[in-house]
Amino acid sequence: MKEVILNYMKEMLEMSPEDSAELFGVYMDTLNEHCDGLAAAIKAADYAEIRRLTHSLTGCSGNIGAEDVVEIVREINAAAKAANQTAAENGLRRLIAVRDALAAE
């Protein structure tokens, strides 16, 4: 999955391999921060904060071609709009699994 994202940045955004790698690192930092924020917001049932964080993460993930992340984050956002804490928790678990897989690649 990481290679797909790096290729997207190289081809679609016309970035050098070095710049793609650097942007990916920044993205991973952002993803980590947002996962932490989502965990806290979900625990507190702060649906407005969940929607804010998912909106931000949808944008930055979409910009670099991380479509798997976009799909999960949209599901978490929908769960927040429906005030469905269980669905938001399940989405966060999936998001963390994808994040961890990206980090391990």
mmCIF file of the C-alpha atoms, coordinates in Angstrom:
data_MODEL
# 
_entry.id   MODEL 
# 
loop_
_atom_site.group_PDB 
_atom_site.id 
_atom_site.type_symbol 
_atom_site.label_atom_id 
_atom_site.label_alt_id 
_atom_site.label_comp_id 
_atom_site.label_asym_id 
_atom_site.label_entity_id 
_atom_site.label_seq_id 
_atom_site.pdbx_PDB_ins_code 
_atom_site.Cartn_x 
_atom_site.Cartn_y 
_atom_site.Cartn_z 
_atom_site.occupancy 
_atom_site.B_iso_or_equiv 
_atom_site.pdbx_formal_charge 
_atom_site.auth_seq_id 
_atom_site.auth_comp_id 
_atom_site.auth_asym_id 
_atom_site.auth_atom_id 
_atom_site.pdbx_PDB_model_num 
ATOM 1   C CA . MET A 1 1   ? 0.000   0.000  0.000   1.00 0.00 ? 1   MET A CA 1 
ATOM 2   C CA . LYS A 1 2   ? 2.855   2.403  0.784   1.00 0.00 ? 2   LYS A CA 1 
ATOM 3   C CA . GLU A 1 3   ? 4.321   1.814  -2.669  1.00 0.00 ? 3   GLU A CA 1 
ATOM 4   C CA . VAL A 1 4   ? 0.962   2.641  -4.265  1.00 0.00 ? 4   VAL A CA 1 
ATOM 5   C CA . ILE A 1 5   ? 0.878   5.945  -2.391  1.00 0.00 ? 5   ILE A CA 1 
ATOM 6   C CA . LEU A 1 6   ? 4.486   6.785  -3.280  1.00 0.00 ? 6   LEU A CA 1 
ATOM 7   C CA . ASN A 1 7   ? 3.819   5.975  -6.935  1.00 0.00 ? 7   ASN A CA 1 
ATOM 8   C CA . TYR A 1 8   ? 0.722   8.174  -6.874  1.00 0.00 ? 8   TYR A CA 1 
ATOM 9   C CA . MET A 1 9   ? 2.762   11.074 -5.563  1.00 0.00 ? 9   MET A CA 1 
ATOM 10  C CA . LYS A 1 10  ? 5.471   10.527 -8.167  1.00 0.00 ? 10  LYS A CA 1 
ATOM 11  C CA . GLU A 1 11  ? 3.109   10.124 -11.109 1.00 0.00 ? 11  GLU A CA 1 
ATOM 12  C CA . MET A 1 12  ? 0.055   12.226 -10.300 1.00 0.00 ? 12  MET A CA 1 
ATOM 13  C CA . LEU A 1 13  ? 1.729   14.952 -8.293  1.00 0.00 ? 13  LEU A CA 1 
ATOM 14  C CA . GLU A 1 14  ? 4.962   14.803 -10.299 1.00 0.00 ? 14  GLU A CA 1 
ATOM 15  C CA . MET A 1 15  ? 7.087   14.641 -7.176  1.00 0.00 ? 15  MET A CA 1 
ATOM 16  C CA . SER A 1 16  ? 10.623  13.337 -7.006  1.00 0.00 ? 16  SER A CA 1 
ATOM 17  C CA . PRO A 1 17  ? 11.202  10.097 -5.088  1.00 0.00 ? 17  PRO A CA 1 
ATOM 18  C CA . GLU A 1 18  ? 12.903  12.086 -2.340  1.00 0.00 ? 18  GLU A CA 1 
ATOM 19  C CA . ASP A 1 19  ? 10.058  14.581 -2.028  1.00 0.00 ? 19  ASP A CA 1 
ATOM 20  C CA . SER A 1 20  ? 7.509   11.749 -2.107  1.00 0.00 ? 20  SER A CA 1 
ATOM 21  C CA . ALA A 1 21  ? 9.302   9.971  0.727   1.00 0.00 ? 21  ALA A CA 1 
ATOM 22  C CA . GLU A 1 22  ? 9.478   13.185 2.748   1.00 0.00 ? 22  GLU A CA 1 
ATOM 23  C CA . LEU A 1 23  ? 5.791   13.964 2.232   1.00 0.00 ? 23  LEU A CA 1 
ATOM 24  C CA . PHE A 1 24  ? 4.896   10.390 3.155   1.00 0.00 ? 24  PHE A CA 1 
ATOM 25  C CA . GLY A 1 25  ? 6.764   10.829 6.442   1.00 0.00 ? 25  GLY A CA 1 
ATOM 26  C CA . VAL A 1 26  ? 4.854   14.030 7.185   1.00 0.00 ? 26  VAL A CA 1 
ATOM 27  C CA . TYR A 1 27  ? 1.615   12.259 6.278   1.00 0.00 ? 27  TYR A CA 1 
ATOM 28  C CA . MET A 1 28  ? 2.388   9.403  8.686   1.00 0.00 ? 28  MET A CA 1 
ATOM 29  C CA . ASP A 1 29  ? 3.007   11.926 11.484  1.00 0.00 ? 29  ASP A CA 1 
ATOM 30  C CA . THR A 1 30  ? -0.362  13.515 10.715  1.00 0.00 ? 30  THR A CA 1 
ATOM 31  C CA . LEU A 1 31  ? -2.068  10.135 10.572  1.00 0.00 ? 31  LEU A CA 1 
ATOM 32  C CA . ASN A 1 32  ? -0.612  9.195  13.963  1.00 0.00 ? 32  ASN A CA 1 
ATOM 33  C CA . GLU A 1 33  ? -1.759  12.475 15.521  1.00 0.00 ? 33  GLU A CA 1 
ATOM 34  C CA . HIS A 1 34  ? -5.238  12.125 14.066  1.00 0.00 ? 34  HIS A CA 1 
ATOM 35  C CA . CYS A 1 35  ? -5.561  8.519  15.263  1.00 0.00 ? 35  CYS A CA 1 
ATOM 36  C CA . ASP A 1 36  ? -4.690  9.688  18.777  1.00 0.00 ? 36  ASP A CA 1 
ATOM 37  C CA . GLY A 1 37  ? -7.171  12.543 18.512  1.00 0.00 ? 37  GLY A CA 1 
ATOM 38  C CA . LEU A 1 38  ? -9.874  10.266 17.171  1.00 0.00 ? 38  LEU A CA 1 
ATOM 39  C CA . ALA A 1 39  ? -9.332  7.789  19.987  1.00 0.00 ? 39  ALA A CA 1 
ATOM 40  C CA . ALA A 1 40  ? -9.819  10.545 22.562  1.00 0.00 ? 40  ALA A CA 1 
ATOM 41  C CA . ALA A 1 41  ? -12.812 12.049 20.751  1.00 0.00 ? 41  ALA A CA 1 
ATOM 42  C CA . ILE A 1 42  ? -14.508 8.680  20.338  1.00 0.00 ? 42  ILE A CA 1 
ATOM 43  C CA . LYS A 1 43  ? -13.950 7.822  23.992  1.00 0.00 ? 43  LYS A CA 1 
ATOM 44  C CA . ALA A 1 44  ? -15.508 11.168 24.955  1.00 0.00 ? 44  ALA A CA 1 
ATOM 45  C CA . ALA A 1 45  ? -18.327 10.767 22.392  1.00 0.00 ? 45  ALA A CA 1 
ATOM 46  C CA . ASP A 1 46  ? -17.293 14.171 20.993  1.00 0.00 ? 46  ASP A CA 1 
ATOM 47  C CA . TYR A 1 47  ? -18.919 13.761 17.599  1.00 0.00 ? 47  TYR A CA 1 
ATOM 48  C CA . ALA A 1 48  ? -18.129 17.287 16.438  1.00 0.00 ? 48  ALA A CA 1 
ATOM 49  C CA . GLU A 1 49  ? -14.422 16.675 17.050  1.00 0.00 ? 49  GLU A CA 1 
ATOM 50  C CA . ILE A 1 50  ? -14.616 13.286 15.314  1.00 0.00 ? 50  ILE A CA 1 
ATOM 51  C CA . ARG A 1 51  ? -16.166 14.971 12.260  1.00 0.00 ? 51  ARG A CA 1 
ATOM 52  C CA . ARG A 1 52  ? -13.510 17.699 12.296  1.00 0.00 ? 52  ARG A CA 1 
ATOM 53  C CA . LEU A 1 53  ? -10.656 15.209 12.496  1.00 0.00 ? 53  LEU A CA 1 
ATOM 54  C CA . THR A 1 54  ? -12.110 12.912 9.857   1.00 0.00 ? 54  THR A CA 1 
ATOM 55  C CA . HIS A 1 55  ? -12.693 15.826 7.507   1.00 0.00 ? 55  HIS A CA 1 
ATOM 56  C CA . SER A 1 56  ? -9.056  16.882 7.855   1.00 0.00 ? 56  SER A CA 1 
ATOM 57  C CA . LEU A 1 57  ? -7.778  13.332 7.441   1.00 0.00 ? 57  LEU A CA 1 
ATOM 58  C CA . THR A 1 58  ? -9.963  12.720 4.396   1.00 0.00 ? 58  THR A CA 1 
ATOM 59  C CA . GLY A 1 59  ? -8.426  15.731 2.706   1.00 0.00 ? 59  GLY A CA 1 
ATOM 60  C CA . CYS A 1 60  ? -4.784  14.989 3.395   1.00 0.00 ? 60  CYS A CA 1 
ATOM 61  C CA . SER A 1 61  ? -5.219  11.274 2.637   1.00 0.00 ? 61  SER A CA 1 
ATOM 62  C CA . GLY A 1 62  ? -6.995  11.979 -0.618  1.00 0.00 ? 62  GLY A CA 1 
ATOM 63  C CA . ASN A 1 63  ? -4.329  14.452 -1.670  1.00 0.00 ? 63  ASN A CA 1 
ATOM 64  C CA . ILE A 1 64  ? -1.648  11.771 -1.587  1.00 0.00 ? 64  ILE A CA 1 
ATOM 65  C CA . GLY A 1 65  ? -3.734  8.899  -2.936  1.00 0.00 ? 65  GLY A CA 1 
ATOM 66  C CA . ALA A 1 66  ? -4.273  6.972  0.311   1.00 0.00 ? 66  ALA A CA 1 
ATOM 67  C CA . GLU A 1 67  ? -7.685  5.719  -0.805  1.00 0.00 ? 67  GLU A CA 1 
ATOM 68  C CA . ASP A 1 68  ? -7.906  2.903  1.761   1.00 0.00 ? 68  ASP A CA 1 
ATOM 69  C CA . VAL A 1 69  ? -7.564  5.467  4.524   1.00 0.00 ? 69  VAL A CA 1 
ATOM 70  C CA . VAL A 1 70  ? -10.101 7.778  2.876   1.00 0.00 ? 70  VAL A CA 1 
ATOM 71  C CA . GLU A 1 71  ? -12.688 4.995  2.771   1.00 0.00 ? 71  GLU A CA 1 
ATOM 72  C CA . ILE A 1 72  ? -12.285 4.122  6.454   1.00 0.00 ? 72  ILE A CA 1 
ATOM 73  C CA . VAL A 1 73  ? -12.249 7.746  7.574   1.00 0.00 ? 73  VAL A CA 1 
ATOM 74  C CA . ARG A 1 74  ? -15.467 8.440  5.674   1.00 0.00 ? 74  ARG A CA 1 
ATOM 75  C CA . GLU A 1 75  ? -17.074 5.534  7.526   1.00 0.00 ? 75  GLU A CA 1 
ATOM 76  C CA . ILE A 1 76  ? -15.925 6.975  10.862  1.00 0.00 ? 76  ILE A CA 1 
ATOM 77  C CA . ASN A 1 77  ? -17.337 10.352 9.826   1.00 0.00 ? 77  ASN A CA 1 
ATOM 78  C CA . ALA A 1 78  ? -20.686 8.769  8.962   1.00 0.00 ? 78  ALA A CA 1 
ATOM 79  C CA . ALA A 1 79  ? -20.690 7.011  12.336  1.00 0.00 ? 79  ALA A CA 1 
ATOM 80  C CA . ALA A 1 80  ? -20.093 10.363 14.046  1.00 0.00 ? 80  ALA A CA 1 
ATOM 81  C CA . LYS A 1 81  ? -22.932 11.989 12.122  1.00 0.00 ? 81  LYS A CA 1 
ATOM 82  C CA . ALA A 1 82  ? -25.195 9.162  13.302  1.00 0.00 ? 82  ALA A CA 1 
ATOM 83  C CA . ALA A 1 83  ? -23.807 9.407  16.866  1.00 0.00 ? 83  ALA A CA 1 
ATOM 84  C CA . ASN A 1 84  ? -22.884 5.716  16.606  1.00 0.00 ? 84  ASN A CA 1 
ATOM 85  C CA . GLN A 1 85  ? -19.980 5.248  18.979  1.00 0.00 ? 85  GLN A CA 1 
ATOM 86  C CA . THR A 1 86  ? -19.641 1.505  18.314  1.00 0.00 ? 86  THR A CA 1 
ATOM 87  C CA . ALA A 1 87  ? -19.286 2.038  14.568  1.00 0.00 ? 87  ALA A CA 1 
ATOM 88  C CA . ALA A 1 88  ? -16.777 4.834  15.179  1.00 0.00 ? 88  ALA A CA 1 
ATOM 89  C CA . GLU A 1 89  ? -14.738 2.553  17.465  1.00 0.00 ? 89  GLU A CA 1 
ATOM 90  C CA . ASN A 1 90  ? -14.787 -0.230 14.875  1.00 0.00 ? 90  ASN A CA 1 
ATOM 91  C CA . GLY A 1 91  ? -13.678 2.212  12.181  1.00 0.00 ? 91  GLY A CA 1 
ATOM 92  C CA . LEU A 1 92  ? -10.860 3.472  14.357  1.00 0.00 ? 92  LEU A CA 1 
ATOM 93  C CA . ARG A 1 93  ? -9.623  -0.086 14.892  1.00 0.00 ? 93  ARG A CA 1 
ATOM 94  C CA . ARG A 1 94  ? -9.539  -0.583 11.117  1.00 0.00 ? 94  ARG A CA 1 
ATOM 95  C CA . LEU A 1 95  ? -7.795  2.758  10.638  1.00 0.00 ? 95  LEU A CA 1 
ATOM 96  C CA . ILE A 1 96  ? -5.128  1.879  13.193  1.00 0.00 ? 96  ILE A CA 1 
ATOM 97  C CA . ALA A 1 97  ? -4.553  -1.468 11.466  1.00 0.00 ? 97  ALA A CA 1 
ATOM 98  C CA . VAL A 1 98  ? -4.027  0.289  8.119   1.00 0.00 ? 98  VAL A CA 1 
ATOM 99  C CA . ARG A 1 99  ? -1.764  2.875  9.753   1.00 0.00 ? 99  ARG A CA 1 
ATOM 100 C CA . ASP A 1 100 ? 0.299   0.160  11.372  1.00 0.00 ? 100 ASP A CA 1 
ATOM 101 C CA . ALA A 1 101 ? 0.569   -1.725 8.073   1.00 0.00 ? 101 ALA A CA 1 
ATOM 102 C CA . LEU A 1 102 ? 1.754   1.434  6.315   1.00 0.00 ? 102 LEU A CA 1 
ATOM 103 C CA . ALA A 1 103 ? 4.328   2.067  9.012   1.00 0.00 ? 103 ALA A CA 1 
ATOM 104 C CA . ALA A 1 104 ? 5.631   -1.516 8.764   1.00 0.00 ? 104 ALA A CA 1 
ATOM 105 C CA . GLU A 1 105 ? 6.144   -1.398 4.997   1.00 0.00 ? 105 GLU A CA 1 
# 
